Amino acid sequence: MTDKKRLGELILDAGLITEVDLNKALRLQVGGTHRLGYILIKMGFISEEQLQSVLSQQLGLPIIDVDREFDPAIRKILPKYLCRKFSVIPLRSGDNNTLTVAMVDPSDSEAVSDIEQYTGRIIQPVLASKSAISAGIRSRIPWSLRDLFNSRTSSRWTAATAALALLLIIFTAAQFYQDRQAARYGKVSHAANSTTYENLELTLAFDSQNKVSLIGRGAYSSGYYSVTFNDTHALRSFLDAKKDDFSAQQLEWLAWAMTNPRDKK
């Protein structure tokens, strides 16, 4: 039996990168914390859509809707730090001690092995986009003491350790608040002549004449939107006609972004 191909080989076979590109990315990965797919995207060699398409075709896996598949009952099974480390999010428990986990790269055998050791479960990896997994980690995986103290933490407490723990708890509370805000409102960017809102795989961009562009994918749509409207009234009419393409969370966020003052810096 031949060994399962790794991510770099799959993308190379698809003709999206050259061996020179792959070697550059692998050199950057050595000693770092980022996964290879993230590095290839950030270096501009591939897009997230190309990565997902290659993995879906080569591994025979559909792209999972994290919001639809997530079972809140298992939200505490993996801590945030592990979810972020491997770009994964647990979705649901199955029969025979299995755990379905959405991954940016289901071919990452190291990540699968580490998660199996941590949970004591048999991992069944499925495919999801990095943006959907990141949003899911922010909004669905709670902070816990496991994020503060992992296997490297000494079991012998001292006054200095206790003081550090208090600082970490304060930091965690602040980070939790930021994550909640990011999950609800996303990212807002201001430029000289434009304001851009990004959240839930959608982007709204307003120019100085208050024209607005909608870019992204509705949770239940089959296509990708890239449409410019003369004003928010035209956008609202479009959303009323296409409301079944969007989740309730997306529609709520779009309504907020359209009414939020755009002169704040």
VOFILUM-275129 format. One line per 4 residues: number of its first residue (from 0); for each residue x, y, z of N, C-alpha, C. Coordinates in nm, 2 decimals. Example, Ala and Ser with C-alpha at 12.3 -4.5 7.8 and 13.67 -1.06 7.14 Angstrom:
// VOFILUM-275129
0> 1.32,-0.57,0.78,1.23,-0.45,0.78,1.32,-0.33,0.78 ~ 1.28,-0.22,0.71,1.37,-0.11,0.71,1.29,0.00,0.79
// end
This chain:
// VOFILUM-275129
0> 0.09,-0.12,0.00,0.00,0.00,0.00,0.09,0.12,0.00 ~ 0.06,0.22,-0.08,0.14,0.34,-0.09,0.10,0.43,0.02 ~ 0.19,0.51,0.07,0.17,0.61,0.17,0.07,0.72,0.12 ~ -0.01,0.77,0.22,-0.10,0.88,0.18,-0.01,1.00,0.15
4> -0.05,1.07,0.04,0.03,1.19,0.00,0.00,1.31,0.10 ~ 0.10,1.38,0.12,0.09,1.50,0.21,0.04,1.62,0.13 ~ 0.00,1.72,0.20,-0.07,1.84,0.14,0.02,1.90,0.02 ~ 0.15,1.92,0.05,0.23,1.98,-0.05,0.23,1.90,-0.18
8> 0.23,1.77,-0.17,0.24,1.68,-0.29,0.10,1.69,-0.36 ~ -0.01,1.70,-0.29,-0.14,1.71,-0.35,-0.15,1.84,-0.43 ~ -0.10,1.95,-0.38,-0.11,2.08,-0.45,-0.01,2.08,-0.56 ~ 0.10,2.02,-0.55,0.20,2.01,-0.65,0.14,1.93,-0.77
12> 0.08,1.81,-0.74,0.02,1.73,-0.84,-0.09,1.80,-0.92 ~ -0.16,1.89,-0.85,-0.27,1.97,-0.91,-0.22,2.08,-1.00 ~ -0.09,2.10,-1.00,-0.03,2.20,-1.09,-0.04,2.34,-1.05 ~ -0.08,2.36,-0.92,-0.10,2.50,-0.87,0.03,2.57,-0.82
16> 0.13,2.49,-0.79,0.26,2.54,-0.75,0.37,2.46,-0.81 ~ 0.49,2.51,-0.80,0.61,2.44,-0.85,0.69,2.38,-0.73 ~ 0.78,2.30,-0.76,0.87,2.24,-0.65,0.94,2.35,-0.58 ~ 0.98,2.45,-0.66,1.05,2.57,-0.60,0.96,2.64,-0.50
20> 0.84,2.66,-0.54,0.74,2.73,-0.45,0.72,2.64,-0.32 ~ 0.70,2.51,-0.34,0.68,2.42,-0.23,0.80,2.43,-0.13 ~ 0.92,2.42,-0.19,1.04,2.42,-0.10,1.05,2.55,-0.02 ~ 1.02,2.66,-0.09,1.02,2.79,-0.02,0.92,2.79,0.10
24> 0.80,2.74,0.08,0.70,2.73,0.19,0.75,2.63,0.30 ~ 0.81,2.52,0.26,0.85,2.42,0.36,0.96,2.48,0.45 ~ 1.05,2.56,0.39,1.16,2.62,0.46,1.10,2.72,0.57 ~ 1.00,2.79,0.53,0.94,2.89,0.62,0.86,2.81,0.73
28> 0.81,2.69,0.70,0.74,2.62,0.80,0.83,2.56,0.91 ~ 0.95,2.53,0.88,1.04,2.47,0.97,1.06,2.56,1.10 ~ 1.03,2.50,1.21,1.05,2.57,1.33,0.94,2.67,1.37 ~ 0.84,2.68,1.28,0.73,2.77,1.30,0.60,2.70,1.35
32> 0.49,2.78,1.37,0.37,2.72,1.42,0.26,2.71,1.32 ~ 0.28,2.77,1.20,0.18,2.77,1.10,0.18,2.64,1.01 ~ 0.06,2.60,0.97,0.05,2.48,0.89,0.08,2.52,0.74 ~ 0.12,2.42,0.66,0.17,2.45,0.53,0.06,2.52,0.44
36> -0.07,2.48,0.45,-0.17,2.55,0.37,-0.18,2.70,0.39 ~ -0.17,2.74,0.52,-0.17,2.88,0.56,-0.05,2.95,0.50 ~ 0.06,2.89,0.50,0.18,2.96,0.45,0.17,2.97,0.30 ~ 0.13,2.87,0.23,0.11,2.88,0.08,0.01,2.99,0.04
40> -0.09,3.01,0.12,-0.19,3.11,0.09,-0.13,3.25,0.12 ~ -0.07,3.26,0.23,-0.01,3.39,0.27,0.11,3.43,0.18 ~ 0.18,3.34,0.12,0.28,3.37,0.02,0.23,3.40,-0.12 ~ 0.09,3.38,-0.13,0.03,3.42,-0.26,0.04,3.31,-0.37
44> 0.08,3.19,-0.33,0.10,3.08,-0.43,-0.04,3.02,-0.46 ~ -0.13,3.01,-0.37,-0.26,2.96,-0.39,-0.36,3.04,-0.31 ~ -0.49,3.03,-0.35,-0.60,3.09,-0.27,-0.66,2.99,-0.18 ~ -0.74,3.04,-0.09,-0.81,2.94,0.00,-0.90,2.85,-0.08
48> -0.97,2.91,-0.18,-1.06,2.83,-0.26,-0.99,2.72,-0.33 ~ -0.87,2.75,-0.39,-0.79,2.65,-0.46,-0.75,2.54,-0.36 ~ -0.71,2.58,-0.24,-0.67,2.48,-0.14,-0.78,2.38,-0.11 ~ -0.90,2.44,-0.09,-1.02,2.36,-0.05,-1.06,2.27,-0.17
52> -1.05,2.32,-0.29,-1.09,2.25,-0.41,-1.00,2.13,-0.43 ~ -0.87,2.15,-0.41,-0.77,2.04,-0.43,-0.79,1.93,-0.33 ~ -0.81,1.97,-0.20,-0.83,1.87,-0.09,-0.96,1.80,-0.11 ~ -1.07,1.87,-0.15,-1.20,1.80,-0.17,-1.19,1.70,-0.29
56> -1.12,1.73,-0.40,-1.11,1.64,-0.51,-1.02,1.52,-0.48 ~ -0.90,1.56,-0.42,-0.80,1.45,-0.40,-0.84,1.36,-0.29 ~ -0.90,1.41,-0.19,-0.93,1.32,-0.07,-1.08,1.27,-0.08 ~ -1.15,1.32,-0.18,-1.29,1.27,-0.19,-1.38,1.31,-0.08
60> -1.36,1.44,-0.03,-1.43,1.48,0.09,-1.51,1.61,0.05 ~ -1.64,1.62,0.09,-1.71,1.74,0.06,-1.67,1.85,0.16 ~ -1.70,1.98,0.12,-1.67,2.09,0.21,-1.78,2.11,0.31 ~ -1.76,2.09,0.44,-1.86,2.09,0.54,-1.90,2.23,0.59
64> -2.03,2.25,0.61,-2.08,2.37,0.67,-2.07,2.36,0.82 ~ -1.97,2.43,0.88,-1.94,2.42,1.02,-2.06,2.46,1.11 ~ -2.13,2.57,1.08,-2.24,2.61,1.16,-2.35,2.51,1.16 ~ -2.37,2.45,1.05,-2.48,2.35,1.04,-2.45,2.22,1.11
68> -2.32,2.18,1.10,-2.28,2.05,1.15,-2.24,2.05,1.30 ~ -2.21,2.16,1.36,-2.15,2.17,1.49,-2.26,2.13,1.60 ~ -2.22,2.04,1.69,-2.30,1.99,1.80,-2.25,2.06,1.93 ~ -2.32,2.15,1.99,-2.27,2.22,2.11,-2.24,2.13,2.22
72> -2.29,2.01,2.22,-2.26,1.91,2.33,-2.11,1.88,2.34 ~ -2.03,1.89,2.23,-1.89,1.86,2.24,-1.80,1.98,2.23 ~ -1.85,2.10,2.26,-1.78,2.22,2.24,-1.65,2.23,2.34 ~ -1.65,2.15,2.45,-1.54,2.15,2.54,-1.44,2.04,2.53
76> -1.46,1.96,2.42,-1.38,1.84,2.41,-1.23,1.87,2.37 ~ -1.22,1.98,2.29,-1.08,2.03,2.26,-1.07,2.18,2.30 ~ -0.96,2.21,2.37,-0.94,2.35,2.41,-0.91,2.44,2.29 ~ -0.92,2.57,2.31,-0.90,2.67,2.20,-0.76,2.66,2.15
80> -0.66,2.64,2.24,-0.52,2.65,2.19,-0.49,2.54,2.09 ~ -0.55,2.42,2.11,-0.53,2.31,2.02,-0.61,2.33,1.89 ~ -0.73,2.38,1.90,-0.81,2.41,1.78,-0.73,2.51,1.69 ~ -0.68,2.61,1.75,-0.60,2.71,1.68,-0.47,2.66,1.62
84> -0.40,2.58,1.70,-0.27,2.52,1.66,-0.29,2.44,1.53 ~ -0.39,2.36,1.52,-0.41,2.27,1.41,-0.51,2.32,1.31 ~ -0.58,2.44,1.33,-0.69,2.49,1.25,-0.80,2.38,1.23 ~ -0.85,2.34,1.35,-0.96,2.24,1.35,-1.07,2.28,1.44
88> -1.18,2.22,1.43,-1.29,2.24,1.52,-1.37,2.11,1.53 ~ -1.39,2.05,1.65,-1.48,1.93,1.67,-1.62,1.96,1.63 ~ -1.68,1.86,1.56,-1.82,1.88,1.52,-1.92,1.80,1.59 ~ -1.89,1.67,1.61,-1.99,1.58,1.67,-1.93,1.45,1.71
92> -1.98,1.38,1.81,-1.94,1.25,1.84,-2.02,1.15,1.76 ~ -1.95,1.03,1.74,-2.02,0.92,1.66,-2.01,0.79,1.73 ~ -2.05,0.69,1.66,-2.05,0.55,1.72,-1.91,0.50,1.73 ~ -1.89,0.41,1.82,-1.76,0.34,1.83,-1.64,0.43,1.87
96> -1.67,0.53,1.96,-1.57,0.62,2.01,-1.51,0.71,1.91 ~ -1.59,0.75,1.81,-1.53,0.84,1.70,-1.57,0.98,1.73 ~ -1.49,1.07,1.67,-1.51,1.21,1.68,-1.49,1.28,1.55 ~ -1.59,1.34,1.49,-1.58,1.41,1.36,-1.52,1.55,1.39
100> -1.41,1.58,1.32,-1.34,1.70,1.33,-1.32,1.77,1.20 ~ -1.37,1.90,1.19,-1.35,1.97,1.07,-1.20,2.03,1.06 ~ -1.14,2.01,0.95,-1.00,2.05,0.94,-0.97,2.13,0.81 ~ -0.88,2.22,0.81,-0.84,2.29,0.69,-0.76,2.19,0.60
104> -0.69,2.10,0.66,-0.61,2.00,0.59,-0.63,1.86,0.65 ~ -0.73,1.78,0.60,-0.76,1.65,0.66,-0.65,1.55,0.63 ~ -0.55,1.59,0.54,-0.44,1.50,0.52,-0.33,1.51,0.62 ~ -0.34,1.60,0.71,-0.24,1.63,0.81,-0.24,1.52,0.92
108> -0.16,1.42,0.89,-0.16,1.30,0.98,-0.11,1.33,1.12 ~ -0.02,1.43,1.13,0.04,1.47,1.26,-0.07,1.53,1.35 ~ -0.15,1.62,1.29,-0.26,1.68,1.36,-0.36,1.58,1.41 ~ -0.40,1.49,1.32,-0.49,1.38,1.35,-0.44,1.30,1.47
112> -0.31,1.26,1.46,-0.25,1.17,1.56,-0.25,1.24,1.70 ~ -0.21,1.37,1.70,-0.21,1.45,1.82,-0.35,1.46,1.89 ~ -0.45,1.49,1.80,-0.58,1.51,1.85,-0.64,1.37,1.91 ~ -0.61,1.26,1.84,-0.65,1.13,1.89,-0.58,1.10,2.03
116> -0.46,1.14,2.04,-0.39,1.11,2.17,-0.45,1.20,2.28 ~ -0.49,1.32,2.24,-0.54,1.42,2.34,-0.68,1.37,2.39 ~ -0.77,1.33,2.29,-0.91,1.30,2.32,-0.93,1.15,2.36 ~ -0.84,1.06,2.31,-0.87,0.92,2.33,-0.97,0.87,2.24
120> -1.00,0.95,2.13,-1.11,0.91,2.03,-1.04,0.88,1.90 ~ -1.12,0.81,1.82,-1.08,0.79,1.68,-1.13,0.90,1.60 ~ -1.04,0.98,1.53,-1.08,1.10,1.46,-1.12,1.07,1.32 ~ -1.23,1.12,1.28,-1.28,1.12,1.15,-1.27,1.26,1.09
124> -1.17,1.29,1.01,-1.15,1.43,0.96,-1.25,1.46,0.85 ~ -1.30,1.58,0.84,-1.38,1.63,0.73,-1.32,1.77,0.69 ~ -1.36,1.82,0.58,-1.30,1.94,0.52,-1.39,2.06,0.54 ~ -1.32,2.17,0.58,-1.39,2.30,0.60,-1.29,2.41,0.57
128> -1.35,2.53,0.53,-1.26,2.64,0.50,-1.20,2.70,0.63 ~ -1.08,2.76,0.62,-1.01,2.81,0.73,-1.09,2.93,0.79 ~ -1.15,3.01,0.71,-1.23,3.12,0.77,-1.35,3.07,0.85 ~ -1.42,2.96,0.80,-1.53,2.90,0.87,-1.48,2.84,1.01
132> -1.37,2.77,1.00,-1.31,2.71,1.12,-1.27,2.82,1.22 ~ -1.20,2.92,1.18,-1.16,3.03,1.26,-1.28,3.10,1.33 ~ -1.38,3.12,1.25,-1.50,3.19,1.31,-1.57,3.09,1.41 ~ -1.57,2.96,1.38,-1.63,2.87,1.47,-1.55,2.86,1.60
136> -1.42,2.86,1.60,-1.34,2.86,1.72,-1.36,2.98,1.80 ~ -1.37,3.10,1.74,-1.40,3.22,1.82,-1.53,3.22,1.89 ~ -1.64,3.17,1.82,-1.77,3.19,1.87,-1.82,3.06,1.94 ~ -1.76,2.94,1.92,-1.82,2.82,1.97,-1.74,2.75,2.07
140> -1.61,2.76,2.07,-1.52,2.69,2.16,-1.49,2.78,2.28 ~ -1.53,2.74,2.40,-1.51,2.83,2.51,-1.36,2.83,2.56 ~ -1.32,2.94,2.63,-1.19,2.95,2.70,-1.20,2.86,2.82 ~ -1.09,2.80,2.86,-1.09,2.71,2.98,-0.95,2.72,3.04
144> -0.94,2.66,3.16,-0.81,2.65,3.22,-0.71,2.57,3.14 ~ -0.75,2.48,3.06,-0.66,2.41,2.98,-0.59,2.50,2.88 ~ -0.65,2.61,2.84,-0.58,2.70,2.76,-0.47,2.78,2.83 ~ -0.48,2.79,2.96,-0.38,2.86,3.04,-0.27,2.76,3.09
148> -0.31,2.64,3.13,-0.21,2.55,3.18,-0.22,2.42,3.11 ~ -0.12,2.39,3.03,-0.11,2.26,2.96,0.00,2.18,3.02 ~ 0.05,2.08,2.94,0.14,1.98,3.00,0.28,2.04,3.04 ~ 0.31,2.16,2.99,0.43,2.22,3.02,0.43,2.29,3.16
152> 0.31,2.31,3.22,0.29,2.38,3.34,0.34,2.29,3.46 ~ 0.42,2.35,3.55,0.47,2.28,3.66,0.36,2.25,3.76 ~ 0.36,2.13,3.83,0.26,2.10,3.92,0.29,2.17,4.06 ~ 0.40,2.23,4.07,0.44,2.29,4.20,0.42,2.44,4.19
156> 0.32,2.48,4.27,0.28,2.63,4.26,0.37,2.71,4.36 ~ 0.40,2.83,4.31,0.47,2.93,4.39,0.39,3.06,4.39 ~ 0.43,3.15,4.47,0.37,3.28,4.47,0.38,3.35,4.33 ~ 0.50,3.34,4.27,0.52,3.40,4.14,0.43,3.33,4.03
160> 0.42,3.20,4.04,0.33,3.13,3.95,0.18,3.17,3.97 ~ 0.14,3.19,4.09,0.00,3.23,4.12,-0.02,3.37,4.06 ~ 0.08,3.46,4.08,0.06,3.59,4.03,0.05,3.59,3.88 ~ 0.14,3.51,3.81,0.13,3.50,3.67,0.00,3.44,3.62
164> -0.05,3.34,3.70,-0.18,3.28,3.67,-0.29,3.39,3.67 ~ -0.29,3.48,3.77,-0.39,3.58,3.78,-0.38,3.68,3.66 ~ -0.26,3.71,3.62,-0.24,3.80,3.50,-0.30,3.73,3.37 ~ -0.27,3.60,3.36,-0.32,3.52,3.25,-0.47,3.51,3.25
168> -0.53,3.50,3.37,-0.68,3.50,3.37,-0.74,3.63,3.33 ~ -0.67,3.74,3.37,-0.72,3.87,3.33,-0.71,3.89,3.18 ~ -0.59,3.84,3.12,-0.57,3.85,2.98,-0.67,3.76,2.91 ~ -0.70,3.64,2.96,-0.79,3.55,2.90,-0.93,3.62,2.89
172> -0.97,3.68,3.00,-1.10,3.75,3.00,-1.11,3.86,2.90 ~ -1.00,3.93,2.88,-1.00,4.04,2.78,-1.00,3.98,2.64 ~ -0.93,3.87,2.62,-0.93,3.80,2.49,-1.06,3.74,2.46 ~ -1.13,3.69,2.56,-1.27,3.63,2.55,-1.36,3.74,2.50
176> -1.35,3.86,2.56,-1.44,3.97,2.52,-1.41,4.01,2.37 ~ -1.28,4.02,2.34,-1.24,4.05,2.20,-1.29,3.95,2.10 ~ -1.28,3.82,2.14,-1.33,3.71,2.05,-1.49,3.73,2.03 ~ -1.56,3.76,2.14,-1.70,3.77,2.13,-1.74,3.89,2.04
180> -1.66,4.00,2.05,-1.69,4.12,1.97,-1.65,4.08,1.82 ~ -1.54,4.01,1.80,-1.50,3.98,1.66,-1.60,3.88,1.60 ~ -1.65,3.79,1.68,-1.75,3.69,1.63,-1.88,3.76,1.59 ~ -1.92,3.87,1.67,-2.04,3.94,1.64,-2.03,4.04,1.53
184> -1.92,4.12,1.54,-1.91,4.23,1.45,-1.80,4.21,1.34 ~ -1.70,4.12,1.36,-1.60,4.10,1.26,-1.50,4.21,1.26 ~ -1.44,4.24,1.15,-1.33,4.33,1.13,-1.38,4.46,1.06 ~ -1.34,4.58,1.11,-1.38,4.70,1.04,-1.25,4.78,1.01
188> -1.23,4.81,0.88,-1.11,4.88,0.83,-1.15,5.01,0.77 ~ -1.08,5.12,0.81,-1.10,5.25,0.76,-0.98,5.30,0.67 ~ -1.01,5.35,0.55,-0.91,5.41,0.46,-0.96,5.55,0.43 ~ -0.88,5.62,0.35,-0.91,5.76,0.33,-1.05,5.78,0.26
192> -1.08,5.69,0.17,-1.21,5.71,0.09,-1.30,5.59,0.10 ~ -1.28,5.50,0.20,-1.36,5.38,0.21,-1.36,5.33,0.35 ~ -1.47,5.25,0.37,-1.48,5.17,0.50,-1.52,5.03,0.46 ~ -1.45,4.93,0.52,-1.47,4.79,0.49,-1.51,4.71,0.61
196> -1.62,4.63,0.60,-1.66,4.54,0.71,-1.64,4.40,0.66 ~ -1.58,4.31,0.75,-1.56,4.17,0.71,-1.61,4.08,0.82 ~ -1.69,3.99,0.79,-1.74,3.89,0.89,-1.82,3.78,0.82 ~ -1.82,3.66,0.88,-1.90,3.55,0.84,-1.89,3.52,0.69
200> -1.77,3.53,0.64,-1.73,3.50,0.50,-1.80,3.61,0.40 ~ -1.83,3.73,0.45,-1.89,3.83,0.37,-1.81,3.96,0.39 ~ -1.81,4.05,0.29,-1.74,4.18,0.30,-1.83,4.28,0.24 ~ -1.85,4.39,0.32,-1.92,4.51,0.27,-1.82,4.62,0.26
204> -1.81,4.69,0.15,-1.71,4.79,0.12,-1.79,4.92,0.08 ~ -1.78,5.03,0.16,-1.84,5.16,0.13,-1.74,5.25,0.07 ~ -1.77,5.32,-0.04,-1.67,5.42,-0.09,-1.72,5.56,-0.04 ~ -1.65,5.67,-0.08,-1.68,5.80,-0.04,-1.81,5.85,-0.08
208> -1.87,5.79,-0.19,-2.00,5.83,-0.24,-2.11,5.74,-0.18 ~ -2.07,5.66,-0.08,-2.16,5.57,-0.01,-2.21,5.46,-0.10 ~ -2.15,5.44,-0.22,-2.17,5.31,-0.29,-2.12,5.20,-0.21 ~ -2.19,5.08,-0.22,-2.15,4.97,-0.13,-2.14,4.84,-0.22
212> -2.03,4.77,-0.19,-2.01,4.64,-0.27,-2.02,4.53,-0.17 ~ -2.10,4.43,-0.21,-2.11,4.30,-0.14,-2.03,4.19,-0.20 ~ -1.94,4.14,-0.12,-1.85,4.03,-0.17,-1.85,3.92,-0.08 ~ -1.87,3.79,-0.13,-1.86,3.68,-0.04,-1.97,3.58,-0.08
216> -1.99,3.49,0.02,-2.08,3.38,0.00,-2.19,3.37,0.11 ~ -2.31,3.36,0.06,-2.42,3.33,0.16,-2.41,3.19,0.21 ~ -2.45,3.17,0.34,-2.44,3.04,0.40,-2.51,2.93,0.32 ~ -2.62,2.97,0.25,-2.70,2.87,0.18,-2.70,2.89,0.03
220> -2.61,2.98,-0.02,-2.61,3.01,-0.16,-2.51,2.91,-0.23 ~ -2.54,2.89,-0.36,-2.45,2.80,-0.44,-2.34,2.88,-0.51 ~ -2.35,3.01,-0.52,-2.25,3.09,-0.59,-2.18,3.19,-0.50 ~ -2.10,3.27,-0.56,-2.02,3.37,-0.49,-2.06,3.51,-0.54
224> -2.09,3.60,-0.44,-2.14,3.73,-0.47,-2.02,3.83,-0.49 ~ -2.03,3.92,-0.59,-1.95,4.03,-0.60,-2.03,4.14,-0.68 ~ -2.10,4.22,-0.60,-2.20,4.31,-0.66,-2.19,4.45,-0.59 ~ -2.20,4.55,-0.68,-2.19,4.69,-0.63,-2.32,4.76,-0.64
228> -2.37,4.83,-0.54,-2.50,4.90,-0.53,-2.47,5.05,-0.52 ~ -2.57,5.13,-0.57,-2.55,5.27,-0.56,-2.57,5.32,-0.42 ~ -2.65,5.25,-0.34,-2.67,5.29,-0.20,-2.72,5.17,-0.12 ~ -2.73,5.20,0.01,-2.78,5.09,0.10,-2.92,5.05,0.07
232> -3.00,5.14,0.02,-3.14,5.10,-0.01,-3.15,4.99,-0.12 ~ -3.06,5.01,-0.22,-3.05,4.91,-0.33,-3.00,4.77,-0.27 ~ -2.91,4.78,-0.18,-2.86,4.66,-0.12,-2.96,4.59,-0.03 ~ -3.04,4.67,0.04,-3.15,4.61,0.12,-3.25,4.54,0.03
236> -3.28,4.60,-0.08,-3.38,4.54,-0.17,-3.32,4.40,-0.22 ~ -3.19,4.40,-0.25,-3.13,4.28,-0.30,-3.13,4.17,-0.19 ~ -3.10,4.21,-0.07,-3.10,4.12,0.04,-3.24,4.06,0.07 ~ -3.34,4.15,0.06,-3.48,4.10,0.08,-3.52,3.99,-0.02
240> -3.47,4.01,-0.15,-3.50,3.92,-0.25,-3.42,3.79,-0.24 ~ -3.30,3.80,-0.18,-3.21,3.68,-0.17,-3.19,3.64,-0.02 ~ -3.29,3.67,0.07,-3.27,3.64,0.21,-3.25,3.49,0.24 ~ -3.31,3.41,0.15,-3.30,3.26,0.18,-3.16,3.21,0.15
244> -3.07,3.29,0.09,-2.93,3.25,0.06,-2.84,3.28,0.18 ~ -2.89,3.36,0.28,-2.81,3.39,0.39,-2.86,3.34,0.52 ~ -2.77,3.31,0.62,-2.81,3.27,0.75,-2.87,3.39,0.83 ~ -2.94,3.36,0.94,-3.00,3.46,1.02,-2.88,3.55,1.08
248> -2.77,3.48,1.11,-2.66,3.55,1.17,-2.60,3.65,1.07 ~ -2.59,3.60,0.94,-2.53,3.69,0.83,-2.62,3.81,0.81 ~ -2.76,3.79,0.80,-2.85,3.90,0.78,-2.85,4.00,0.89 ~ -2.83,3.95,1.02,-2.83,4.04,1.13,-2.70,4.13,1.12
252> -2.59,4.06,1.09,-2.46,4.14,1.08,-2.47,4.24,0.96 ~ -2.52,4.20,0.85,-2.54,4.29,0.73,-2.62,4.41,0.77 ~ -2.73,4.39,0.85,-2.81,4.50,0.89,-2.73,4.60,0.98 ~ -2.65,4.54,1.07,-2.57,4.62,1.16,-2.47,4.70,1.08
256> -2.40,4.64,0.98,-2.29,4.70,0.91,-2.35,4.82,0.82 ~ -2.47,4.80,0.77,-2.53,4.91,0.69,-2.57,5.03,0.77 ~ -2.60,5.01,0.90,-2.65,5.12,0.98,-2.54,5.18,1.07 ~ -2.42,5.11,1.08,-2.31,5.16,1.16,-2.25,5.28,1.10
260> -2.23,5.39,1.19,-2.16,5.51,1.13,-2.03,5.48,1.08 ~ -2.00,5.54,0.96,-1.87,5.50,0.89,-1.77,5.62,0.90 ~ -1.79,5.71,0.99,-1.69,5.82,1.01,-1.61,5.79,1.14 ~ -1.62,5.68,1.20,-1.54,5.65,1.32,-1.41,5.60,1.28
264> -1.30,5.65,1.35,-1.17,5.61,1.32,-1.11,5.52,1.44
// end
